[in-house]
Amino acid sequence: MIPRVGQGFDIHPFSDDARRRLILAGVELPGPGLTGHSDADVVAHAVADALLGAAGMGDIGIHFPDTDPALAGMDSMQLLARVVARVGESFDIGNVDATVILEAPKIAPYRTQMEDRLSRTVGAPASLKAKRGEGLGAIGRREGVACLAVALVVPR
């Protein structure tokens, strides 16, 4: 059985709605929330896309369209758990790795909690890193948060 690799990406702008919470990898962090149909957890979305891509199953937009009112405000870790269940029908998950790109807040104080939450949800090792936009582009101007992810799966 040949392992398969998938990549994922997501990006969301910060919201002006003070009721929105900043959720990354299922963990609430201080700061303004992100705009999106669900809770806009860019880490969960990027990891979901990486898993679906590795399995050759498309992307989260195919499985969970942002036009579905039932998904409005959804906890993205629940969405990720659904992806894990679908991928898990044919594949074992080897690991996931994600890089969050944002200016603030600092991820370091939350990294272990975020990695633990991701690992529990995907049922495999998860690692998470953070990078800054260094003042370049929308991320560097503190307009939002992006995430890149990769996943390894092995056919059963």
Phi and psi in radians as a Rosetta constraint file:
Dihedral C 1 N 2 CA 2 C 2 CIRCULARHARMONIC -1.613 0.35
Dihedral N 2 CA 2 C 2 N 3 CIRCULARHARMONIC 2.165 0.35
Dihedral C 2 N 3 CA 3 C 3 CIRCULARHARMONIC -1.060 0.35
Dihedral N 3 CA 3 C 3 N 4 CIRCULARHARMONIC 2.672 0.35
Dihedral C 3 N 4 CA 4 C 4 CIRCULARHARMONIC -2.172 0.35
Dihedral N 4 CA 4 C 4 N 5 CIRCULARHARMONIC 2.529 0.35
Dihedral C 4 N 5 CA 5 C 5 CIRCULARHARMONIC -2.069 0.35
Dihedral N 5 CA 5 C 5 N 6 CIRCULARHARMONIC 2.443 0.35
Dihedral C 5 N 6 CA 6 C 6 CIRCULARHARMONIC -2.281 0.35
Dihedral N 6 CA 6 C 6 N 7 CIRCULARHARMONIC 2.694 0.35
Dihedral C 6 N 7 CA 7 C 7 CIRCULARHARMONIC -2.100 0.35
Dihedral N 7 CA 7 C 7 N 8 CIRCULARHARMONIC 2.647 0.35
Dihedral C 7 N 8 CA 8 C 8 CIRCULARHARMONIC -2.398 0.35
Dihedral N 8 CA 8 C 8 N 9 CIRCULARHARMONIC 2.722 0.35
Dihedral C 8 N 9 CA 9 C 9 CIRCULARHARMONIC -2.572 0.35
Dihedral N 9 CA 9 C 9 N 10 CIRCULARHARMONIC 2.513 0.35
Dihedral C 9 N 10 CA 10 C 10 CIRCULARHARMONIC -2.642 0.35
Dihedral N 10 CA 10 C 10 N 11 CIRCULARHARMONIC 2.694 0.35
Dihedral C 10 N 11 CA 11 C 11 CIRCULARHARMONIC -2.640 0.35
Dihedral N 11 CA 11 C 11 N 12 CIRCULARHARMONIC 2.409 0.35
Dihedral C 11 N 12 CA 12 C 12 CIRCULARHARMONIC -2.454 0.35
Dihedral N 12 CA 12 C 12 N 13 CIRCULARHARMONIC 2.499 0.35
Dihedral C 12 N 13 CA 13 C 13 CIRCULARHARMONIC -1.406 0.35
Dihedral N 13 CA 13 C 13 N 14 CIRCULARHARMONIC 2.749 0.35
Dihedral C 13 N 14 CA 14 C 14 CIRCULARHARMONIC -1.166 0.35
Dihedral N 14 CA 14 C 14 N 15 CIRCULARHARMONIC 2.597 0.35
Dihedral C 14 N 15 CA 15 C 15 CIRCULARHARMONIC -1.685 0.35
Dihedral N 15 CA 15 C 15 N 16 CIRCULARHARMONIC 2.612 0.35
Dihedral C 15 N 16 CA 16 C 16 CIRCULARHARMONIC -1.503 0.35
Dihedral N 16 CA 16 C 16 N 17 CIRCULARHARMONIC -0.156 0.35
Dihedral C 16 N 17 CA 17 C 17 CIRCULARHARMONIC -1.378 0.35
Dihedral N 17 CA 17 C 17 N 18 CIRCULARHARMONIC 1.943 0.35
Dihedral C 17 N 18 CA 18 C 18 CIRCULARHARMONIC -1.121 0.35
Dihedral N 18 CA 18 C 18 N 19 CIRCULARHARMONIC -0.266 0.35
Dihedral C 18 N 19 CA 19 C 19 CIRCULARHARMONIC -1.387 0.35
Dihedral N 19 CA 19 C 19 N 20 CIRCULARHARMONIC -0.319 0.35
Dihedral C 19 N 20 CA 20 C 20 CIRCULARHARMONIC -1.280 0.35
Dihedral N 20 CA 20 C 20 N 21 CIRCULARHARMONIC 2.397 0.35
Dihedral C 20 N 21 CA 21 C 21 CIRCULARHARMONIC -1.825 0.35
Dihedral N 21 CA 21 C 21 N 22 CIRCULARHARMONIC 2.614 0.35
Dihedral C 21 N 22 CA 22 C 22 CIRCULARHARMONIC -1.499 0.35
Dihedral N 22 CA 22 C 22 N 23 CIRCULARHARMONIC 1.909 0.35
Dihedral C 22 N 23 CA 23 C 23 CIRCULARHARMONIC -2.045 0.35
Dihedral N 23 CA 23 C 23 N 24 CIRCULARHARMONIC 2.152 0.35
Dihedral C 23 N 24 CA 24 C 24 CIRCULARHARMONIC -2.310 0.35
Dihedral N 24 CA 24 C 24 N 25 CIRCULARHARMONIC 2.181 0.35
Dihedral C 24 N 25 CA 25 C 25 CIRCULARHARMONIC 0.972 0.35
Dihedral N 25 CA 25 C 25 N 26 CIRCULARHARMONIC 0.600 0.35
Dihedral C 25 N 26 CA 26 C 26 CIRCULARHARMONIC 1.367 0.35
Dihedral N 26 CA 26 C 26 N 27 CIRCULARHARMONIC 0.115 0.35
Dihedral C 26 N 27 CA 27 C 27 CIRCULARHARMONIC -1.994 0.35
Dihedral N 27 CA 27 C 27 N 28 CIRCULARHARMONIC 2.323 0.35
Dihedral C 27 N 28 CA 28 C 28 CIRCULARHARMONIC -1.422 0.35
Dihedral N 28 CA 28 C 28 N 29 CIRCULARHARMONIC 2.261 0.35
Dihedral C 28 N 29 CA 29 C 29 CIRCULARHARMONIC -2.049 0.35
Dihedral N 29 CA 29 C 29 N 30 CIRCULARHARMONIC 2.777 0.35
Dihedral C 29 N 30 CA 30 C 30 CIRCULARHARMONIC -1.248 0.35
Dihedral N 30 CA 30 C 30 N 31 CIRCULARHARMONIC 2.547 0.35
Dihedral C 30 N 31 CA 31 C 31 CIRCULARHARMONIC 2.200 0.35
Dihedral N 31 CA 31 C 31 N 32 CIRCULARHARMONIC 3.030 0.35
Dihedral C 31 N 32 CA 32 C 32 CIRCULARHARMONIC -1.169 0.35
Dihedral N 32 CA 32 C 32 N 33 CIRCULARHARMONIC 2.572 0.35
Dihedral C 32 N 33 CA 33 C 33 CIRCULARHARMONIC -1.314 0.35
Dihedral N 33 CA 33 C 33 N 34 CIRCULARHARMONIC 3.035 0.35
Dihedral C 33 N 34 CA 34 C 34 CIRCULARHARMONIC -1.827 0.35
Dihedral N 34 CA 34 C 34 N 35 CIRCULARHARMONIC 2.612 0.35
Dihedral C 34 N 35 CA 35 C 35 CIRCULARHARMONIC -1.430 0.35
Dihedral N 35 CA 35 C 35 N 36 CIRCULARHARMONIC 2.340 0.35
Dihedral C 35 N 36 CA 36 C 36 CIRCULARHARMONIC 3.109 0.35
Dihedral N 36 CA 36 C 36 N 37 CIRCULARHARMONIC 2.928 0.35
Dihedral C 36 N 37 CA 37 C 37 CIRCULARHARMONIC -1.207 0.35
Dihedral N 37 CA 37 C 37 N 38 CIRCULARHARMONIC -0.713 0.35
Dihedral C 37 N 38 CA 38 C 38 CIRCULARHARMONIC -1.636 0.35
Dihedral N 38 CA 38 C 38 N 39 CIRCULARHARMONIC -2.626 0.35
Dihedral C 38 N 39 CA 39 C 39 CIRCULARHARMONIC -1.382 0.35
Dihedral N 39 CA 39 C 39 N 40 CIRCULARHARMONIC 0.005 0.35
Dihedral C 39 N 40 CA 40 C 40 CIRCULARHARMONIC 1.126 0.35
Dihedral N 40 CA 40 C 40 N 41 CIRCULARHARMONIC 0.598 0.35
Dihedral C 40 N 41 CA 41 C 41 CIRCULARHARMONIC -1.299 0.35
Dihedral N 41 CA 41 C 41 N 42 CIRCULARHARMONIC 1.707 0.35
Dihedral C 41 N 42 CA 42 C 42 CIRCULARHARMONIC -1.095 0.35
Dihedral N 42 CA 42 C 42 N 43 CIRCULARHARMONIC -0.523 0.35
Dihedral C 42 N 43 CA 43 C 43 CIRCULARHARMONIC -1.196 0.35
Dihedral N 43 CA 43 C 43 N 44 CIRCULARHARMONIC -0.874 0.35
Dihedral C 43 N 44 CA 44 C 44 CIRCULARHARMONIC -1.032 0.35
Dihedral N 44 CA 44 C 44 N 45 CIRCULARHARMONIC -0.713 0.35
Dihedral C 44 N 45 CA 45 C 45 CIRCULARHARMONIC -1.174 0.35
Dihedral N 45 CA 45 C 45 N 46 CIRCULARHARMONIC -0.766 0.35
Dihedral C 45 N 46 CA 46 C 46 CIRCULARHARMONIC -1.152 0.35
Dihedral N 46 CA 46 C 46 N 47 CIRCULARHARMONIC -0.711 0.35
Dihedral C 46 N 47 CA 47 C 47 CIRCULARHARMONIC -1.158 0.35
Dihedral N 47 CA 47 C 47 N 48 CIRCULARHARMONIC -0.706 0.35
Dihedral C 47 N 48 CA 48 C 48 CIRCULARHARMONIC -1.046 0.35
Dihedral N 48 CA 48 C 48 N 49 CIRCULARHARMONIC -0.799 0.35
Dihedral C 48 N 49 CA 49 C 49 CIRCULARHARMONIC -1.107 0.35
Dihedral N 49 CA 49 C 49 N 50 CIRCULARHARMONIC -0.680 0.35
Dihedral C 49 N 50 CA 50 C 50 CIRCULARHARMONIC -1.098 0.35
Dihedral N 50 CA 50 C 50 N 51 CIRCULARHARMONIC -0.755 0.35
Dihedral C 50 N 51 CA 51 C 51 CIRCULARHARMONIC -1.145 0.35
Dihedral N 51 CA 51 C 51 N 52 CIRCULARHARMONIC -0.795 0.35
Dihedral C 51 N 52 CA 52 C 52 CIRCULARHARMONIC -1.107 0.35
Dihedral N 52 CA 52 C 52 N 53 CIRCULARHARMONIC -0.706 0.35
Dihedral C 52 N 53 CA 53 C 53 CIRCULARHARMONIC -1.109 0.35
Dihedral N 53 CA 53 C 53 N 54 CIRCULARHARMONIC -0.758 0.35
Dihedral C 53 N 54 CA 54 C 54 CIRCULARHARMONIC -1.074 0.35
Dihedral N 54 CA 54 C 54 N 55 CIRCULARHARMONIC -0.609 0.35
Dihedral C 54 N 55 CA 55 C 55 CIRCULARHARMONIC -1.483 0.35
Dihedral N 55 CA 55 C 55 N 56 CIRCULARHARMONIC -0.082 0.35
Dihedral C 55 N 56 CA 56 C 56 CIRCULARHARMONIC 1.224 0.35
Dihedral N 56 CA 56 C 56 N 57 CIRCULARHARMONIC 0.584 0.35
Dihedral C 56 N 57 CA 57 C 57 CIRCULARHARMONIC -1.956 0.35
Dihedral N 57 CA 57 C 57 N 58 CIRCULARHARMONIC 0.377 0.35
Dihedral C 57 N 58 CA 58 C 58 CIRCULARHARMONIC 1.453 0.35
Dihedral N 58 CA 58 C 58 N 59 CIRCULARHARMONIC -2.474 0.35
Dihedral C 58 N 59 CA 59 C 59 CIRCULARHARMONIC -2.368 0.35
Dihedral N 59 CA 59 C 59 N 60 CIRCULARHARMONIC 3.067 0.35
Dihedral C 59 N 60 CA 60 C 60 CIRCULARHARMONIC -1.165 0.35
Dihedral N 60 CA 60 C 60 N 61 CIRCULARHARMONIC -0.456 0.35
Dihedral C 60 N 61 CA 61 C 61 CIRCULARHARMONIC -1.104 0.35
Dihedral N 61 CA 61 C 61 N 62 CIRCULARHARMONIC -0.551 0.35
Dihedral C 61 N 62 CA 62 C 62 CIRCULARHARMONIC -1.229 0.35
Dihedral N 62 CA 62 C 62 N 63 CIRCULARHARMONIC -0.771 0.35
Dihedral C 62 N 63 CA 63 C 63 CIRCULARHARMONIC -1.474 0.35
Dihedral N 63 CA 63 C 63 N 64 CIRCULARHARMONIC -0.555 0.35
Dihedral C 63 N 64 CA 64 C 64 CIRCULARHARMONIC -2.393 0.35
Dihedral N 64 CA 64 C 64 N 65 CIRCULARHARMONIC 1.296 0.35
Dihedral C 64 N 65 CA 65 C 65 CIRCULARHARMONIC -1.151 0.35
Dihedral N 65 CA 65 C 65 N 66 CIRCULARHARMONIC 2.547 0.35
Dihedral C 65 N 66 CA 66 C 66 CIRCULARHARMONIC -1.313 0.35
Dihedral N 66 CA 66 C 66 N 67 CIRCULARHARMONIC 0.075 0.35
Dihedral C 66 N 67 CA 67 C 67 CIRCULARHARMONIC -1.662 0.35
Dihedral N 67 CA 67 C 67 N 68 CIRCULARHARMONIC -0.072 0.35
Dihedral C 67 N 68 CA 68 C 68 CIRCULARHARMONIC -1.475 0.35
Dihedral N 68 CA 68 C 68 N 69 CIRCULARHARMONIC 1.956 0.35
Dihedral C 68 N 69 CA 69 C 69 CIRCULARHARMONIC -1.103 0.35
Dihedral N 69 CA 69 C 69 N 70 CIRCULARHARMONIC -0.408 0.35
Dihedral C 69 N 70 CA 70 C 70 CIRCULARHARMONIC -1.173 0.35
Dihedral N 70 CA 70 C 70 N 71 CIRCULARHARMONIC -0.331 0.35
Dihedral C 70 N 71 CA 71 C 71 CIRCULARHARMONIC -1.677 0.35
Dihedral N 71 CA 71 C 71 N 72 CIRCULARHARMONIC -0.045 0.35
Dihedral C 71 N 72 CA 72 C 72 CIRCULARHARMONIC -1.052 0.35
Dihedral N 72 CA 72 C 72 N 73 CIRCULARHARMONIC 2.191 0.35
Dihedral C 72 N 73 CA 73 C 73 CIRCULARHARMONIC 1.274 0.35
Dihedral N 73 CA 73 C 73 N 74 CIRCULARHARMONIC 0.154 0.35
Dihedral C 73 N 74 CA 74 C 74 CIRCULARHARMONIC -1.072 0.35
Dihedral N 74 CA 74 C 74 N 75 CIRCULARHARMONIC 2.538 0.35
Dihedral C 74 N 75 CA 75 C 75 CIRCULARHARMONIC -1.208 0.35
Dihedral N 75 CA 75 C 75 N 76 CIRCULARHARMONIC 2.008 0.35
Dihedral C 75 N 76 CA 76 C 76 CIRCULARHARMONIC -1.150 0.35
Dihedral N 76 CA 76 C 76 N 77 CIRCULARHARMONIC -0.387 0.35
Dihedral C 76 N 77 CA 77 C 77 CIRCULARHARMONIC -1.217 0.35
Dihedral N 77 CA 77 C 77 N 78 CIRCULARHARMONIC -0.511 0.35
Dihedral C 77 N 78 CA 78 C 78 CIRCULARHARMONIC -1.190 0.35
Dihedral N 78 CA 78 C 78 N 79 CIRCULARHARMONIC -0.711 0.35
Dihedral C 78 N 79 CA 79 C 79 CIRCULARHARMONIC -1.045 0.35
Dihedral N 79 CA 79 C 79 N 80 CIRCULARHARMONIC -0.796 0.35
Dihedral C 79 N 80 CA 80 C 80 CIRCULARHARMONIC -1.063 0.35
Dihedral N 80 CA 80 C 80 N 81 CIRCULARHARMONIC -0.713 0.35
Dihedral C 80 N 81 CA 81 C 81 CIRCULARHARMONIC -1.072 0.35
Dihedral N 81 CA 81 C 81 N 82 CIRCULARHARMONIC -0.647 0.35
Dihedral C 81 N 82 CA 82 C 82 CIRCULARHARMONIC -1.153 0.35
Dihedral N 82 CA 82 C 82 N 83 CIRCULARHARMONIC -0.702 0.35
Dihedral C 82 N 83 CA 83 C 83 CIRCULARHARMONIC -1.095 0.35
Dihedral N 83 CA 83 C 83 N 84 CIRCULARHARMONIC -0.787 0.35
Dihedral C 83 N 84 CA 84 C 84 CIRCULARHARMONIC -1.008 0.35
Dihedral N 84 CA 84 C 84 N 85 CIRCULARHARMONIC -0.737 0.35
Dihedral C 84 N 85 CA 85 C 85 CIRCULARHARMONIC -1.107 0.35
Dihedral N 85 CA 85 C 85 N 86 CIRCULARHARMONIC -0.752 0.35
Dihedral C 85 N 86 CA 86 C 86 CIRCULARHARMONIC -1.162 0.35
Dihedral N 86 CA 86 C 86 N 87 CIRCULARHARMONIC -0.819 0.35
Dihedral C 86 N 87 CA 87 C 87 CIRCULARHARMONIC -1.112 0.35
Dihedral N 87 CA 87 C 87 N 88 CIRCULARHARMONIC -0.683 0.35
Dihedral C 87 N 88 CA 88 C 88 CIRCULARHARMONIC -1.146 0.35
Dihedral N 88 CA 88 C 88 N 89 CIRCULARHARMONIC -0.202 0.35
Dihedral C 88 N 89 CA 89 C 89 CIRCULARHARMONIC -1.173 0.35
Dihedral N 89 CA 89 C 89 N 90 CIRCULARHARMONIC -0.482 0.35
Dihedral C 89 N 90 CA 90 C 90 CIRCULARHARMONIC -2.211 0.35
Dihedral N 90 CA 90 C 90 N 91 CIRCULARHARMONIC -0.216 0.35
Dihedral C 90 N 91 CA 91 C 91 CIRCULARHARMONIC -2.366 0.35
Dihedral N 91 CA 91 C 91 N 92 CIRCULARHARMONIC 2.630 0.35
Dihedral C 91 N 92 CA 92 C 92 CIRCULARHARMONIC -1.667 0.35
Dihedral N 92 CA 92 C 92 N 93 CIRCULARHARMONIC 2.440 0.35
Dihedral C 92 N 93 CA 93 C 93 CIRCULARHARMONIC -1.563 0.35
Dihedral N 93 CA 93 C 93 N 94 CIRCULARHARMONIC 2.190 0.35
Dihedral C 93 N 94 CA 94 C 94 CIRCULARHARMONIC -1.446 0.35
Dihedral N 94 CA 94 C 94 N 95 CIRCULARHARMONIC -0.912 0.35
Dihedral C 94 N 95 CA 95 C 95 CIRCULARHARMONIC -2.977 0.35
Dihedral N 95 CA 95 C 95 N 96 CIRCULARHARMONIC 2.900 0.35
Dihedral C 95 N 96 CA 96 C 96 CIRCULARHARMONIC -2.317 0.35
Dihedral N 96 CA 96 C 96 N 97 CIRCULARHARMONIC 2.628 0.35
Dihedral C 96 N 97 CA 97 C 97 CIRCULARHARMONIC -2.458 0.35
Dihedral N 97 CA 97 C 97 N 98 CIRCULARHARMONIC 2.330 0.35
Dihedral C 97 N 98 CA 98 C 98 CIRCULARHARMONIC -2.340 0.35
Dihedral N 98 CA 98 C 98 N 99 CIRCULARHARMONIC 2.585 0.35
Dihedral C 98 N 99 CA 99 C 99 CIRCULARHARMONIC -2.170 0.35
Dihedral N 99 CA 99 C 99 N 100 CIRCULARHARMONIC 2.043 0.35
Dihedral C 99 N 100 CA 100 C 100 CIRCULARHARMONIC -1.583 0.35
Dihedral N 100 CA 100 C 100 N 101 CIRCULARHARMONIC 2.360 0.35
Dihedral C 100 N 101 CA 101 C 101 CIRCULARHARMONIC -2.055 0.35
Dihedral N 101 CA 101 C 101 N 102 CIRCULARHARMONIC 1.980 0.35
Dihedral C 101 N 102 CA 102 C 102 CIRCULARHARMONIC -2.829 0.35
Dihedral N 102 CA 102 C 102 N 103 CIRCULARHARMONIC 2.768 0.35
Dihedral C 102 N 103 CA 103 C 103 CIRCULARHARMONIC -1.518 0.35
Dihedral N 103 CA 103 C 103 N 104 CIRCULARHARMONIC -0.666 0.35
Dihedral C 103 N 104 CA 104 C 104 CIRCULARHARMONIC -2.775 0.35
Dihedral N 104 CA 104 C 104 N 105 CIRCULARHARMONIC 2.649 0.35
Dihedral C 104 N 105 CA 105 C 105 CIRCULARHARMONIC -1.400 0.35
Dihedral N 105 CA 105 C 105 N 106 CIRCULARHARMONIC 2.986 0.35
Dihedral C 105 N 106 CA 106 C 106 CIRCULARHARMONIC -1.175 0.35
Dihedral N 106 CA 106 C 106 N 107 CIRCULARHARMONIC 2.372 0.35
Dihedral C 106 N 107 CA 107 C 107 CIRCULARHARMONIC -1.490 0.35
Dihedral N 107 CA 107 C 107 N 108 CIRCULARHARMONIC -0.482 0.35
Dihedral C 107 N 108 CA 108 C 108 CIRCULARHARMONIC -0.841 0.35
Dihedral N 108 CA 108 C 108 N 109 CIRCULARHARMONIC -0.768 0.35
Dihedral C 108 N 109 CA 109 C 109 CIRCULARHARMONIC -1.177 0.35
Dihedral N 109 CA 109 C 109 N 110 CIRCULARHARMONIC -0.261 0.35
Dihedral C 109 N 110 CA 110 C 110 CIRCULARHARMONIC -1.979 0.35
Dihedral N 110 CA 110 C 110 N 111 CIRCULARHARMONIC -0.109 0.35
Dihedral C 110 N 111 CA 111 C 111 CIRCULARHARMONIC -0.953 0.35
Dihedral N 111 CA 111 C 111 N 112 CIRCULARHARMONIC -0.859 0.35
Dihedral C 111 N 112 CA 112 C 112 CIRCULARHARMONIC -1.076 0.35
Dihedral N 112 CA 112 C 112 N 113 CIRCULARHARMONIC -0.780 0.35
Dihedral C 112 N 113 CA 113 C 113 CIRCULARHARMONIC -1.095 0.35
Dihedral N 113 CA 113 C 113 N 114 CIRCULARHARMONIC -0.722 0.35
Dihedral C 113 N 114 CA 114 C 114 CIRCULARHARMONIC -1.155 0.35
Dihedral N 114 CA 114 C 114 N 115 CIRCULARHARMONIC -0.773 0.35
Dihedral C 114 N 115 CA 115 C 115 CIRCULARHARMONIC -1.119 0.35
Dihedral N 115 CA 115 C 115 N 116 CIRCULARHARMONIC -0.722 0.35
Dihedral C 115 N 116 CA 116 C 116 CIRCULARHARMONIC -1.079 0.35
Dihedral N 116 CA 116 C 116 N 117 CIRCULARHARMONIC -0.766 0.35
Dihedral C 116 N 117 CA 117 C 117 CIRCULARHARMONIC -1.117 0.35
Dihedral N 117 CA 117 C 117 N 118 CIRCULARHARMONIC -0.762 0.35
Dihedral C 117 N 118 CA 118 C 118 CIRCULARHARMONIC -1.094 0.35
Dihedral N 118 CA 118 C 118 N 119 CIRCULARHARMONIC -0.803 0.35
Dihedral C 118 N 119 CA 119 C 119 CIRCULARHARMONIC -1.036 0.35
Dihedral N 119 CA 119 C 119 N 120 CIRCULARHARMONIC -0.774 0.35
Dihedral C 119 N 120 CA 120 C 120 CIRCULARHARMONIC -1.113 0.35
Dihedral N 120 CA 120 C 120 N 121 CIRCULARHARMONIC -0.698 0.35
Dihedral C 120 N 121 CA 121 C 121 CIRCULARHARMONIC -1.247 0.35
Dihedral N 121 CA 121 C 121 N 122 CIRCULARHARMONIC -0.728 0.35
Dihedral C 121 N 122 CA 122 C 122 CIRCULARHARMONIC -1.540 0.35
Dihedral N 122 CA 122 C 122 N 123 CIRCULARHARMONIC -0.218 0.35
Dihedral C 122 N 123 CA 123 C 123 CIRCULARHARMONIC 1.235 0.35
Dihedral N 123 CA 123 C 123 N 124 CIRCULARHARMONIC 0.518 0.35
Dihedral C 123 N 124 CA 124 C 124 CIRCULARHARMONIC -2.759 0.35
Dihedral N 124 CA 124 C 124 N 125 CIRCULARHARMONIC 2.903 0.35
Dihedral C 124 N 125 CA 125 C 125 CIRCULARHARMONIC -1.038 0.35
Dihedral N 125 CA 125 C 125 N 126 CIRCULARHARMONIC 2.461 0.35
Dihedral C 125 N 126 CA 126 C 126 CIRCULARHARMONIC -2.326 0.35
Dihedral N 126 CA 126 C 126 N 127 CIRCULARHARMONIC 2.393 0.35
Dihedral C 126 N 127 CA 127 C 127 CIRCULARHARMONIC -2.184 0.35
Dihedral N 127 CA 127 C 127 N 128 CIRCULARHARMONIC 2.636 0.35
Dihedral C 127 N 128 CA 128 C 128 CIRCULARHARMONIC -2.455 0.35
Dihedral N 128 CA 128 C 128 N 129 CIRCULARHARMONIC 2.383 0.35
Dihedral C 128 N 129 CA 129 C 129 CIRCULARHARMONIC -2.259 0.35
Dihedral N 129 CA 129 C 129 N 130 CIRCULARHARMONIC 2.863 0.35
Dihedral C 129 N 130 CA 130 C 130 CIRCULARHARMONIC -2.293 0.35
Dihedral N 130 CA 130 C 130 N 131 CIRCULARHARMONIC 2.491 0.35
Dihedral C 130 N 131 CA 131 C 131 CIRCULARHARMONIC -2.326 0.35
Dihedral N 131 CA 131 C 131 N 132 CIRCULARHARMONIC 2.775 0.35
Dihedral C 131 N 132 CA 132 C 132 CIRCULARHARMONIC -1.832 0.35
Dihedral N 132 CA 132 C 132 N 133 CIRCULARHARMONIC 2.755 0.35
Dihedral C 132 N 133 CA 133 C 133 CIRCULARHARMONIC -1.412 0.35
Dihedral N 133 CA 133 C 133 N 134 CIRCULARHARMONIC -0.114 0.35
Dihedral C 133 N 134 CA 134 C 134 CIRCULARHARMONIC 0.935 0.35
Dihedral N 134 CA 134 C 134 N 135 CIRCULARHARMONIC 0.606 0.35
Dihedral C 134 N 135 CA 135 C 135 CIRCULARHARMONIC 1.422 0.35
Dihedral N 135 CA 135 C 135 N 136 CIRCULARHARMONIC 0.004 0.35
Dihedral C 135 N 136 CA 136 C 136 CIRCULARHARMONIC -1.679 0.35
Dihedral N 136 CA 136 C 136 N 137 CIRCULARHARMONIC 2.409 0.35
Dihedral C 136 N 137 CA 137 C 137 CIRCULARHARMONIC 1.138 0.35
Dihedral N 137 CA 137 C 137 N 138 CIRCULARHARMONIC -2.971 0.35
Dihedral C 137 N 138 CA 138 C 138 CIRCULARHARMONIC -1.064 0.35
Dihedral N 138 CA 138 C 138 N 139 CIRCULARHARMONIC -0.697 0.35
Dihedral C 138 N 139 CA 139 C 139 CIRCULARHARMONIC -1.150 0.35
Dihedral N 139 CA 139 C 139 N 140 CIRCULARHARMONIC -0.800 0.35
Dihedral C 139 N 140 CA 140 C 140 CIRCULARHARMONIC -1.090 0.35
Dihedral N 140 CA 140 C 140 N 141 CIRCULARHARMONIC -0.470 0.35
Dihedral C 140 N 141 CA 141 C 141 CIRCULARHARMONIC -1.530 0.35
Dihedral N 141 CA 141 C 141 N 142 CIRCULARHARMONIC 0.146 0.35
Dihedral C 141 N 142 CA 142 C 142 CIRCULARHARMONIC 1.107 0.35
Dihedral N 142 CA 142 C 142 N 143 CIRCULARHARMONIC 0.684 0.35
Dihedral C 142 N 143 CA 143 C 143 CIRCULARHARMONIC -1.633 0.35
Dihedral N 143 CA 143 C 143 N 144 CIRCULARHARMONIC -0.221 0.35
Dihedral C 143 N 144 CA 144 C 144 CIRCULARHARMONIC -3.129 0.35
Dihedral N 144 CA 144 C 144 N 145 CIRCULARHARMONIC -2.890 0.35
Dihedral C 144 N 145 CA 145 C 145 CIRCULARHARMONIC -2.364 0.35
Dihedral N 145 CA 145 C 145 N 146 CIRCULARHARMONIC 2.463 0.35
Dihedral C 145 N 146 CA 146 C 146 CIRCULARHARMONIC -2.196 0.35
Dihedral N 146 CA 146 C 146 N 147 CIRCULARHARMONIC 2.844 0.35
Dihedral C 146 N 147 CA 147 C 147 CIRCULARHARMONIC -2.596 0.35
Dihedral N 147 CA 147 C 147 N 148 CIRCULARHARMONIC 2.395 0.35
Dihedral C 147 N 148 CA 148 C 148 CIRCULARHARMONIC -1.947 0.35
Dihedral N 148 CA 148 C 148 N 149 CIRCULARHARMONIC 2.487 0.35
Dihedral C 148 N 149 CA 149 C 149 CIRCULARHARMONIC -2.520 0.35
Dihedral N 149 CA 149 C 149 N 150 CIRCULARHARMONIC 2.652 0.35
Dihedral C 149 N 150 CA 150 C 150 CIRCULARHARMONIC -2.274 0.35
Dihedral N 150 CA 150 C 150 N 151 CIRCULARHARMONIC 2.661 0.35
Dihedral C 150 N 151 CA 151 C 151 CIRCULARHARMONIC -2.449 0.35
Dihedral N 151 CA 151 C 151 N 152 CIRCULARHARMONIC 2.551 0.35
Dihedral C 151 N 152 CA 152 C 152 CIRCULARHARMONIC -2.002 0.35
Dihedral N 152 CA 152 C 152 N 153 CIRCULARHARMONIC 2.229 0.35
Dihedral C 152 N 153 CA 153 C 153 CIRCULARHARMONIC -2.238 0.35
Dihedral N 153 CA 153 C 153 N 154 CIRCULARHARMONIC 2.699 0.35
Dihedral C 153 N 154 CA 154 C 154 CIRCULARHARMONIC -2.211 0.35
Dihedral N 154 CA 154 C 154 N 155 CIRCULARHARMONIC 2.190 0.35
Dihedral C 154 N 155 CA 155 C 155 CIRCULARHARMONIC -1.041 0.35
Dihedral N 155 CA 155 C 155 N 156 CIRCULARHARMONIC 2.560 0.35
